[in-house]
Amino acid sequence: MSSVAHLTWFVRHEFRLAWREWLAMMTGGRRRRNRAVIGLLIFAAILHLPAYAVVKRYADLRFPLDPSSLIVLTATIFLAWALMLSQAIESVTRVFYARADLDLIMSSPAKLTNIFSIRIAAIALTVSSMALLLSTPFIDVLVYLGGPRWLAGFGVVLAIGLSAAAAAIAVTAFLFRVIGPSRTRLVAQVVSAVIGAGFVIALQVVAVLSYGTLSRFAFLTSETAARIAPAADSLLWWPARASLGDLEIMMLLLAAALVMLGGVMALFAPRFADTVASVAANPAAVTRGRARAFRAGSRQQALRRKEFLLLRRDPWLLSQSLMQMLYLLPPALMLWRSFSGTSTAIVLITPVIVMAAGQLAGGLAWLTISGEDAPDLVATAPLPPSRVTRAKVEVVLIAIAVIFAPLVAALAFASPGQAAVTAIAILIATASAAAVQLWFRAQAKRSQFRRRQTSSRIATFAEAFSSIGWAATAALALTIPTAALVSGILTLLTLAIAWKISPRR
């Protein structure tokens, strides 16, 4: 087989793997894929309704814009690029670590540099395709309301997708070179989460410090931002101008993104190949942990220790949960500022904390309840199944308590009543998320944590509505107690419907 045939086969292989991974993420691995695809198409059509509500006011925008509108549009595009970069870094990390096919690739007769170039191109295409898919409803609405000039938005999305993938490859290659492949997986997850949440958090921090609010648009629409913004002909505004229909700038951005991706492939593909080859030639020494004495305790404690140990060792838990943790920083900052004032904006802290607790509890509950890699072994434990389940739920409750207790304790100094409401709402939201996972329990591997939302659409929506409902109930309990009663009843009704149709009933 010639080298061209080898490369052609690898191209097909990479895109086949990317297609299978995307299809599995969308369908949850179900065999009846035709129905799943039809359902996804219907869902994509329905997405045009919220897209219409969001972007209809912007359909008539034309360049030149007022400074505030130009800043907001540019910041929105940059936020989309940061989120794509975060996702691309995670995708690159998964490609190099989760597939575990590097030994097989090295045994092939094809050059490693060419193989990694193909893999980089596949990652770029995957990231860009996902970005185009998510942006299509919004651009469709803008084209319908504002004319065909908004079609340039597809070119902008493609350009920022390709550039984000190129930047992700460069970041990962830099980590490979500086800290080595063995540590890159963990550090790349941290970098991915920080990049994905960093821009929004930075805007919220500035808003909290300057205006006492969590609104990320408070600073973007302020006179200060307009005063320090560059002139209208600055390169900084090119993405915004391209999205408004400037085809010349759009083509320049797209060409720059392609050149950037090509340069990254030419520069970093050989480095990836050299790194992989050196790691294979000099495998890491086996490290042995120090011996530990046997811990005496009850069987329930042994199960809890086992669950905590698995959570600590989970290789992908950090990337899926760290971003939720980072979004707690602005509320914590607002809480700190509330000690020196009497701002009523402190009420906004409660729903943010409750929402984060519910979402994080849902992920941890899935890992402990459904993501059990050795269910047969656990079934042999000298405990009834109810005690095993209880130990798993206790681990979730303890983890959430450890994470959110400092925030609630600090809140108690500013407002004891609000702290009590927040603590109760966190407990209820956590218990509700765990209950949903118990009702829709389905055996799965821990490696499927990233796509856990596809295992049961009903469970996904029930968990989301539960977190939103309890967050709203907690906020209303602090402002309109009567409305909080109604919100709580509606949330309980949502959970009751989920329980009624659950397979575990």
N, C-alpha and C positions, 0 to 999 in steps of 0.2 A: 504494500500500500504506500503511495507517495505521500510526501509531507503535506501537499495540498489536500489530499483525501483525509489525512489525519485531522487537519484543522477544520475541514468541513464537518467531519463527524463531531468534533468538539463543539462547534457552533450549534449544531442541532441539539447536542446533549445539554448544553447550558440553557438554551431557550426552552427545551422540553422540561428541564427541572424547574425553571422559573415559572412556566405555565402551570405545572402540577402543584407547585407550592401556592401560587395565587388561587388556583381552583380549590385546593384543599382548605385554604383560609376562608374563602367565600362560601363554600358548601359544607364545611365541617366534615369532609371526608365521606359524605353520603354517596351511595351508589347511584341514586336517581338524580344524576347531574342535570338532565334536561329540565326537570322541574325546578331545580335550584337555579339554573341559569335564567329560566323564565321569570322566576320570582325576583331575581336580581334586576332584571330589566324593568319589571314593574316598579320595584323599589326605586330605581334610578329615575323613572318617569315621575314618581311621586315627589322625589327630591326637588323637582323644579318648583314646587309650591313654596317651600321655605326659602328657596333661592330667590324667588320672585319677591317675597316679603323683605328679604335682606337688601337686594341690590336695585330694586325698582327706582329708588330715589336718585341713583347715580347714573341712570341710563343716558341722561342729557348732558353729562359732563363733557367739556371740550377744553382743549389747551388754547390759551393759557388759563390756569386755574388760580384762585386765590391761594395765598401761602398755606393756610390751614388745611384746605382740601388736598393740596399737593403733598403736604407732609403726611397726612393720614393715609393717602393712597400709597405713597412710597413706603411708609412704615408697614402697611399691610402686606405689600409685596415682599419686603425684607423678612417679615415674620413667616410668610409662607416658605421662603428660601431657607430660613433657619430650621423650620420643622422638617423640610425635605432633607437638609443636611443631617439632622439628628437621625431620621429614619435611614438614610443612606449609610451612616456610620454603623448603625446596628445591623443593616443588611450585609455590609462588608464583613463585619465580625462574624456573623452567622455563616456566611459562605466559607470562610476560612477555618471555622472551628466546628460548627454544628454538623456539617456533612461528613467529616472524618474521611475524606477521600484523597488526601494529599499523597499518601503512600502509593495509592493506585495510580494517581496521575504521574508521579515520578517514575513509575515503571513503564510508562508508555514511551514509544519511540519519538514522540513529538517534542519539540523544544519547549522547556518550561516558560520561557519568555513569551512565546506565542500563545501558550495556553492561558497564562495570566492576563494577557491582553484581551483575549476573548472573554474571559471571566469579568474583567473590568467593564467591557462593552455591554455585557449582559446585565450587570448591575445598573449601569447608567440607563439602559433601556427600561428596566423594570421600574426604577424610581420615577423616570419621566412618564411612563405609561400610567402609573398609579396617580401621579399628579394631574395628568390630563383627564383621567377618569373622574377624579373628585371635583375638578374645576368645570367640567362640561356643563352641568346644570346652571351654574352662575353665568357662564359666558353665553349659553343659549338664551337665557332671559335678557341679557344685555343686548344681544344681537336682535332679538325680537322687538325690544322697546326702543333701542337707540340706533339701529342700523348695522350694516355689515362691517363698519369700521371696527367694531368690537371683536371681530374675528382675529384681529392681531393679538388678542389675549392668548390664543392657543400658542402662538409663537413665543410669547413671553413666558408662558408656563413651561414650554419645552426648553427654553434657554436656561431658566433658573433650575429646572430639573437636571439638565446635563451638567451645569456648573456645580450644583450641589453634590452630584455623584463624584465629579472630579475632585472636589475639595475633600470629600469623605475618604477617597482613596489616598490622597496626600496625607491626611491626618493619620490614617491607619498605618501607612508606610512609615511615617515619622515615629509613631509609637513602637512599631516593630524594631526600628533601628535604635531607638533610645533606651527602651526598657525591656526589649526582647519579646518574643512571641508568647512566652508563658504568662506574662503579666498583662499583655495587651488586651486580652478578653475583658478583664475586670475594669481596667482603666478606660477602655473604649466605651464601655457601658456608662461609666460616670460622665465622660466627656459628651456622649450622646445626649444624656438627660440634661446636663447643664446647658448645652447649646440649644436644645429644644425649648427649654423653659426660661433660659437666661434673658432673652429680649423682653418677653412679657413681664418677667419679674422685675427687670430693671425699670421699665416704664411704671410699674405699680409702686416700686420703691420711691421713685422720684415724685409720683403723685401723692404718696403718703407723706413724704417729708415736706413737700411744698404746699399741698392743697388739702391734706387730711382726708383723702378718699382713696379707694382701691381702683377707681376707674383708670384704665390704661390710656384713655383718650384725653384725660385732664391736661396732661403736659403737652400732648401733640397739638391740641387746639389752643394752646395758651399763647399770649403775646410774646413770651420769652422764646418759645420755639420758633415763632415767625421771625423774631428779630435776629436770631443766630443762624437761620437757614441761609444757604448759599443763594446766589442769583439764579434766575429762572433758566439760564442757559447752561447750568452746571451739569456735569456728567452724572451727578447723583440722581437727577430727575429722569434720566433716560428710561428706566423701566416703567415709570408712570406714563411718560409720553408715548412709549411704545404701546402700552396697553390701551391708550386712548385713540390709537389708530395711526400713529406715525410709522408707516411701513419701512422707511429707510432706517430708522433707529432700531426697529424690531429685527431687521435683517442683520444689522451690525451686532446686536446682542446675541443673536443666534450663531453668527459666525464666530464671535469671540468665545462662546460656550463650547463650540465644536473644537476650536483650536486649543482651548484649555483642556478638554477631555483628551484630545490627541497627544498633547504634551505630557499629560499625566501618564497615559499609557506608555509612551516612549521612555519616560524617565523612571517610572516606578515599577513597571512590570519586570524588568531585569532584577531589580532589588528584591522584589517578592520572591523571585525564583532563587536568587542567591541565599536569601534568608532561610527558605524552606530546605534548600539543599544542605546548608550548614547545620540546621537543626537535626536533619535526618542523619548526617554524618557524625554528629556529636550529641546523642540523646542526653537529656537531663538526667542527672543522677537521682536515684530513688531516695526520697527523704523519708525517714522513719520518725513518726511522732514519739514523744517520750511516753513511757509507760505510766499509766494512771491506775490508781487503786480502785477497786470495785466500790461503787457507791451503794450503800445500803439504803433501801427505801421501799415504798409500796410499788405495786405493779402499775398503778395509775401514774405515779411519778416517773417510772421508767418509760412509759409511753409518751409522756409529755417531753421528757428529755430527748427521746428519739425524734419527735416532730420538730422540736427546736433545732436539733442538729441538722436535719434535712433542710429546713428553711435556710439555715446559715450556709449550707454547702450548695444550695441551688445556684447554678451558674448564670441563669437568666433572670432571676428574681429582681436583681438590682436595677436592670434596665427598664423593667416593667413597672417598678414601684417608686424609683427615685424621683421621677418627675412629679408624681403626686406629692411626695414629701417636700420637694423644692417649692411648690406652690403654697406651702404653709408659711414661707418666709415673710411675704408681705403682710398677712394678718398678724404674725408675731411682731413685726415692726410697728404696725398700727397699735397693737396692744401696748408695746413699750412706750409709744408716744402718748397714749391715753393717760399714763401716770402723771403727766405734767399738764394735763388739761381736762376739759369736760366735754370732749367731742362726742356727739351722738353717733358718729360713724362707727364707733366701737361695736354697735349692734350687728354690723355686717360681718364681724368675725365669726359669730356663731354658725350661720349657715355654711360658710366656707369650710370651717373645721368639721362640721357634721357630714357634709358632702364628701370631703376627703376621707373621713373615717369609714363611711359606708363603702366607698369604692375600694379602698385598701383592704377592708375586711372581706369583701367579696373575692378579691384575688387570693388572699391568704386562705380563705375557706376552701376555695377550689383546689389549691395545692394540697391542703391537709386531708380533705374529704374525697375529692375525685382523683387527684393526681397521686395516687398511691401506686408506686412501681412494684410493690411486693404484697399484693392483697392476700395471697394464699398464706404467706408467712405470718402476716398480722392476724389472719383468721385462726392460726394455731395458738395464739396467746391465751393463757389461762384466765381469760376475762370474757364476760358476755359481750356481744356486739354493742349493746347500748353503752357499756362502760368505755369501750374503744372509741365510739363516736363522741362520747362526752369528753374524753381526753383531747380529741382533735379540736372540738369547739372551745375548750378551755385554753388551748394554745393560741387560738385566734383572739380570744378575749384578752389574754395576758399581753400579747404582742401589741394590740391596739391600745391597751391601757398604758403600757410603757412608753409608747410613742406620743400619745396625746395628753398624758397626765401633766407634763410640765406646762403646756399651754393652758390647760384648765386651771392649774394652780396659780399661774401668773394672772389669769383672768379673775380669779377670786379676790386678788388684792384690789383690782379696779372696780369690780362689780360682783359681789358674792351671789346675788340672785341670778345674774346671767351665767355665772360659772356653774351653778347648780343645774340650770336648764340645759346648758351645753353638755354637761356630763351625762345627764339622763338621756338626751337625744343621741349622744355618741353610743351609749350602751344599747339603746333600742335599734339604732341603725346597724350596729355590728351584729346584734342578734338576728335582725331581719335578713341581712346578707347571708349569714350562716344558715338560716332556715331555708332560704331559697336554694342554696347549694345542696342541702340535705334532701329537699323535695325532688330536685332534678339531678340527683346524683347519678353520674355515669362514669364508669371506669375509664381512665385515660392515663397517658404517660405525662410525667412532669414536663417533658420537653415540649408538649403541646400547649403550655401555659399561654403563649403569645396569641394563640387562636382559640382560646377557651370560649370566646363569645359566640363562636359558630356552632358549638356543640348543641345548644338549645337556644333558639331565638327567644322563646317565651321566658326562659330563665334570665337571659340577658336584659330584656325589657323590664321584667319584674324587679331585678336588682337595681337597674337604673332609676326606675320610677320610685322605688322604695327609698333610695338615697336622696333623690330630689324631694320626695314628699316629707321625709323626716327633717330635712334641712329647712324646708319652707315652714313646717310646723314649729320648729324651734324658733325661727325668726319671728313668726306671728305671735308666738307665746310671749315674746318680749315687747311686742308693740300692740297687737290686737288679739287678746286672749280668746275672744269668741270665734274669730276666724281661725285661730289655731285649732280649736275643737273640730271645726269642719274639715280642715286640712288633715288632721290626724285620722278622722273617720274615713276619708277618701283613701288615705294611704293604707289603712287596715283593710279596706275593701279591695284594694289592688292586691294585697298579699293573700287575702282570702280567695280571690279568683285564681291566683297562681297556684295556691294549694289545691283548689278544687280540680284543676285540670292537670295537676302534676302526676307523673307515673308512680310516685311513691305513696300516693293517697291510699 
